[in-house]
Amino acid sequence: MAKVLVIEDEANLRYSIRQTLARAGHQVAEAGTLSDARALAGSSTFDIVLTDVMLGPENGLEYLKELRAEGFEGVIVVMTAHGSVEAAVGAMRDGADDYLQKPLSMEELKLQVSRWLEQRRVVSRLKLYERMERHRENEQELLGASEAWTGTLGLAARLAGMPVESPTDDAGGGLPVVLLLGETGVGKGALARFIHGSAQAGAESGKGDTPPFVHVNCSALPASLVEGELFGHERGAFTDAKEARPGLFELAEGGTIFLDEISEMPIELQAKLLVVVEQGTFRRVGGTRERRVRARVIAASNQDLLRRVEEGKFRRDLYYRLNAFTIQIPALRDRAGDAEIIADALLERFGRRYGRTGLRLGTSARAAIAAHAWPGNVRELVNAMQRAAMLAPGANIEASDLGLAHAERGRAPAHGAAGQGERSGGALNAAHAGVLTFDFVGGLHLADDVEKELLVQALRHTQGNVSRAAKLIGMQRSSFRYRIERYKLEGHVKELTRS
């Protein structure tokens, strides 16, 4: 079933088209003028637009260009009684997908609509396949059999059942929202895709295009561009805006938009995000027309959002709106046995990639993986297994191949100068191996202590260079800088920079 907009100034023909397509199960809206068509297109989303060329004093080809300039990605078909090769070529050049000459055969029109929809589905499947291929390697992040992890996946699957509907004034619920919280590297992006995929698997089949999944890294978008990226802009909104452009919320229509590192969103833009979440409406930059969006919103953060609220860096009302359905993703160290399961899958994947099939974890490697605290979580495990697959001299992976400092030395003393020396030496050895790790000493068992120590070691290894330190442990520079302030490490950075 498709939503079709018919633009035709001849009432009888318009009626015949509507009746034919409605009997075929499609939803049809009709307009006799371009002003009526614009009003309908502004309040609804269509899969197909059928437009006449001559609409009294108006020209349907001009509206065709307007639709494409606004980012319309559906099928546009031009109908005219003045058919010619030149006109057809011109319509295609302006963005039409097909060209029909009057008088129309209603039976042929019905068949053509089915063909256009099938072509659109094929294109969508190809795009989906490309996205799946790009992200297939992240599937290992969802592996695990621990109670903590299976419980997390179960909750995520239940929340995926929230319907994606256009909010109305009397509905009161707004867009469905899920908030994912957890340390860096725990797999928030993979879980977001799991929620999106579970929602699609639970929906009825045969409804047309596969709904999109749009990933937005809020910390990677420059503050000056983030509004235009999220909500789009109209032509002429600023100097270089030579044509209108849809935003990421529009591209997520009917699917999921994943707002990663939501804590890094500029606070002045958070009010606009709140409106979208609560009402499902927004305006493009430079626009005056309210646009509606129908999408699932998944937000994620590795920071304490309530603390950000108290610091005045995150809106309290947005926090409470996002916090309605929260999933606290467990750290890898709290998922008993899962690290080995993931490591086996990663080793097989990297072995295929590097032409080293048959790689396997030895007894010492398994013991090291089970004993390691994995402060970088799954991301750190991925790096360790990739290193082993590339550099291990034989097919049997041992603890020494993983680059985990404590796997070779055992636990350092808990107190005293000897303990501090062991810890510093371990950090240096690990850094030279390309992986930052450390032993637990002096009670470093809390997540904050672990994270702070990892930052200190990264800064020490890079002589206080924040950008290099952030890159070394796979963290955004803005997130790294925030943690420097949070753990009061500014003096440490200055000292290392001077030295």
N, C-alpha and C positions, 0 to 999 in steps of 0.2 A: 504494500500500500504506500502511495506517495501523496504528498501535499502539492497540489498543482495550482498555479496562478494563471488564469486565462485573461489576456488583455486584447479585447476585440470590440470595436465600436458598433458592429452589426449585431443587434440583440438576438435575432433568430439563430445565427451561427453560434453565438456565445452560449445560448441555451442548449443547442444540440451537442456541443463539445462537453458541457458540464454534465448533461444526462449520460452521455456515452461513458465518460470516465468515472462518474459516480457509480454506474452499474458494474464497472470493473473493480470497484472497491476502493477507489481513490477519493481523497478529500479535495474538493475543488472550490476555489474562490474566484470570482470574476470581477473584472473592471472594464468599464467602457471608455475611460480616459486615463491618461498617465497620472494625473493627480490622484485619482482613486487607486491606481496601482501602487503609487508611492505610499499612500496611507496604509494599504493592506500589507505591503512589504515591511513597513516600519513596525507593525504590530505582530507579525508572525514570521515563521521561517518556512520557506518553500524548497521542495526538491527540484521542481521543474517550473519554468516560466515559459508559457506560449504567448508570443506577442505578434500582433499584426504590424506590418510596416507602416501603412498609411492609416492614421487614426484621426481623421478630419484634418485639422491644421497641424497636428502633431506627428512626429516621426518615431516609430518604435525603435529604430536603430539607435537613436540618441539615448533612449532609456537603456538599451542593451549596454552601451558604453558606460553609462552611469552605474548600472548594477555591477559590472566587472570592476570599475574603479572603487566601489565600496567594498569589494572583497567577496562578492557572491560567488560561491563555488559550485552551485547546483547546475542543472542542465538548462540551457536557454535555446529555444527553438523559434525561428522566425517564420511567420506565415504571410504570404502575399499573393495577390492575383497577378502581379507583374513579374513573373519569374524569368530569370535569365541567368546565364553563367556568371556574368559580371556582378549581378546583385548577390548571388550566392557566395562568390569569392569575397565580396566586400563584407557580407554579414559574418562569415567565418573569421575574417581578419579582425573584425571588431569584437569577437569573443563568442559568437554563436556556436553551438555544438551541432546544429542541424538546420535544415531549410525545407519547408513544405510549401508546395504551390497549391493555390486554390483553383478549382473547388476541391475541398477536402473529402476524402473517403473516411467515414467515421470508423469503419472496421480497420482500415489501415492505420489510422491514428491510434487506436487502442493497442495494436501490435507494436507500433513504433514506441509508445510510452514504455511498454514492457522491455523493449530492446534498450532504450536509453537508461532505464533503471539498472538493467543487468550490466551494462557497460560501466556504470558508476560504481556498482558493487565490486566489479573486477578491479577497478582502480583502487578502491578502498582496501580490498584484500591484499593487493600488492604493497600498498603503503603499510598495512598492518604487518605483513610478512617481513618487510624491511626493518620495521621497529623491533619485531620479535628477534630477528637475527642480530641486531645491534645490542640487544639487552639479554640475549640468551645466556651469556656467560655469568650474569648475576643470579641465575637460578639457584646456584649452590648456596647462596645466602639464606634460602628458605629451608634448607635441609636441617634436620634435627629431630630427635625423638624424646628429648627431656620433657618433663611435665611442665616446666616453666615455658618452654617454647611451643609445645602443642596447645597449651592454654591460650597463649598469645594468638596463635593462628586461628583458634576457635572463635575468640572474641572478634578478631578481624573479619572472619567470614560472616558472623552475625551482623556486624555493622555494615557489611557490604549490601545487606538486604534493604537498606533504606532507599526508598524510591527517589529517582531524580526527576522532579517535576518543577514546572514553573510556579514560583510562589505567587499567591494572590493576596490582596489586602486583608481578606478575612481568613486566610489559611493560618497566618501567624507563625509558621514554622521556619520560613526562609529556606535557603539551600541546605541540603544535608552536609554536615561537617564532621570530620574525624580529625583529632589531634594526636600525632605520634610524638612521643617523648622518649629520649634515650641518649646514651653517650654516643660520641662520634664513632662511626664504623659499625654500629649494631645492625644496620640493614633497614633503615627507615625507608629508603627509596624502594627497595625490594618489597617491603611489606605494603607500601602504597600501591605498587603494581599488582600485588596479590589481591588487595581489596578490589581494585578496578576489575581484574580478571574474574574474581569470584562473582562480582555483580553481573558481569556479562554472561557468565555461565549459568547464573540463576534466572536470567531474563528469557523471555520467549524467543525462539529462533525465527528467522525469516522476516525480521522487521526492517531489513534494509542494511545500510552501511554499518560497519563496526564502529561504535562510539570511540572517540579519540582519548588518548592519555597525554596530557600536556604537562611536562616537568618544568618548573620555574625555580631556578636557584636565586633566591632573593638577595643573597650576599654577593652574587656575581654581577648583578645589574647595577650600573651607575645610577646614583640617586636622581640625576637629571633626566634619565631615560626611563625609569621604572614605570611611571604612570602611562606613558605612551605604549610601552611594551605590554602592559597588562590590559589596558582598555582601548588601545588603538588611537588613531587620530584622523581627523578630517583633512581634506585637501586645503592647503593654505593655513593650517593651524600654526605653523612656524615656517621659517625661511626655506628649509629644504623639503617641506611637505608638498611635493608636486602632485601627489595623488593620495586618496584616502587609503588607509590601511587598517585592517581588523586587528584587534588585540588578542592576547592569549586567552582571555576569557571567552571571546567569540569562537576561537578555534577549538575550545573545549566543549562546545555546545553538545549536549546530550551525553557527555562522557565525564571525565575526571580531570580536574586541574590540581596538580600537586605543588603546593607552595613550600618548598624546602627552605630551611633556615629562615623561618618566618620572623624570628626575633631581629633579623637584620633589616627588615623593611623600614624605610623612613617613617617616623612617627606621623608626619603630616599626611602621608598617604594612607595610614591605617584607618582613618575615618571613612575614606572612600571605600576601602575594603569592607568595613563593617556594613555599609549600605548595601553592597553587593550581596553579602552573606545573609543579611536580614530580609532584604526586599527582592533580591534577584534582578536589580536594575543598575545601570551605569550609563555614563555618557563618555563618548570618545573625547579626546583632547581637541578642543576647538569646536565641539559639537553642541547642539542645543536639544537634540532628540534623545529621549530616554530609550534605551535598548534593554530588552529582557534577555536573561541567560538562564539556561537549564543545564546545570552541571553539579557534580559532586565535588566538594572542596575537601582536600586532605592537606592539612598543615603539619609541619614537622619542625622540631627544634632540639638541639642538644644542650640548650641552656635552660636555666631556671626562669621560666617566664614570669612567675610571680615576683621574683627578685627584680627582674627588668621593669615590672610595673612599679615597684616601690622606688626604683631609681629614676622613674619618670621617662623611661625609654620605650615603654610599651603601654598602649591604652588599656585601661582596666576594663572598659566595656567590651572591647574586642577580645580580651583574654577570657572573660566569662562566657562570651558567645562561642569561642573556639573550644573551651574546656568542657562542653556539654558531654561529648563522647571522647574519652581519652584512653589511649593505649600506651602503657608504660612498657617499653620494649626491654627485656632483660639483657644485661651484659653477657658476653660469651662466657665469662668466668662463673656465672650463675646458672649455666645450662650444662649440667653434668653430662659428660660424654659426647656432647654435640660437636666439640672442636675436632675430635677424631673423625667423626662422620663427614664433616665438611672437608677436612684435610684430604681424606681418601678421594672424594669427588674432585677436588681441585687438582690433586696430583694427576689424576687420569686426564683431566682437561688439558693441563699444561704439558703433560707428556705427549698428547696428540699434537699440540701446537708446535712443539719443538722437535718432533720426530723421535721421541724417546718413549715409545710405548713399552709397557711392562714395568714401569717404575712402581715401587711399593715402599710402604713405611716399615722400617725396622723396629725392633723392640725398644731401643733407646730413643728413637724419634717419637714413638707413641707415648713413652713415659714423659718425655720433655713437653710434648703438646698437652698432655693431661695436667702437668704441674705448672705450666706457664699461666700467668694471670691475664694475658692478652689485654693490656690497657688500650690498645687500638682496635680491639674486638675483631670482627670478621675481616675488616680491611687489613689489619695487621697480619692475620692468618693467610690471606690471599698473597700478600707480599712475601711471606716466609716460604710458602709452597712454590711460588713462582721462582724464587731464588734457588730453592733446592732442585727443582726440575731442570733449571738451566745449568747449575754449577756442580751438582753432585757427580763424583767421578764414576760411580757405579749405579746399577739399577736399584740397589737396596739403600734407601734413604736413612741415614743415621742422624742422631741428635746434632752432631757437629755440622751437618749440612743445612740446618735450619737458621743459623745465625742468631740463636737465642743464647745470650751470654750465660744465664744461670743454668742452662741445660748441661753445660760442661763442667761447672765448678761447684754446684751445690749452693745451698743458702749461706749467705754471709752472716757473720756475727751480728747480734742485735744491737750492741752498743760499743762505744769506744772508738779510738782512732783507727784500729785495725778494720773495724766494720766500715767506717767512712772511706778508708782507702780502697777496700774491696769494691764498694759501691761505685766510686769514681772510676776505678780501673775497668769495671764491668761495663760502665756506660761508654767509656772510650773504645773498648774492644768492639762493643756492639755497633757503635757508630761507624767504625772502620769497616765493619761487615756490611754496612748499608741498612741496618735495622736498629732502631733505638729501643732498647729494653733495659730493665733494671731489676735488681733483687729487692724483696720486701725487707726493709730494715727499720728499726725504730718505730714500729707500729704503722707502717704505711699500708694499711689495709682498707682505708676508706677511699671511695671513688675520687673525692676531691684531692686527697693526698697523692693518689696515683697520677691524676691528671697534672697536678702542679709539678711533681717530680719529672714527668715526661717533658713538660715545657722547659724546665730548668736545664735538662740534659740537651735538649735540642738547641737552646740558646748557647749553652756552653760549647757545643760542637761547632756552631757557626759564628763564634766570637760576637754574639749579640745581634747578629743580622736577623731581624724579625721576619723578613720575606723568605729568606732561605730556610729559617727554622720552621716556619709554617709549611713550606713545601716539603721539607724533610719528613714530617709526620702526616702529610696528607690533609692539612687543614687550611681553610680559607684564611687569608691574612687578616681580614676583619675579625673573624672569630678568634684568631690567635691573639690579636691586639686586645680584644675584650677580656680575654683570660689573663693577660698581663696585668690589666687594671684590677680585675677581680681578685687575683692572688697577690696584688701589691708587689709586682716584680720589676717595676720601673727602675728602681735603683740597681737591681741586678743587671738589667740590660745596659745601663750606662757604664757600670763597672766593667762588664765584659767588652763593651765597645772601646773603652779607653785602653784596655789591655790588648 
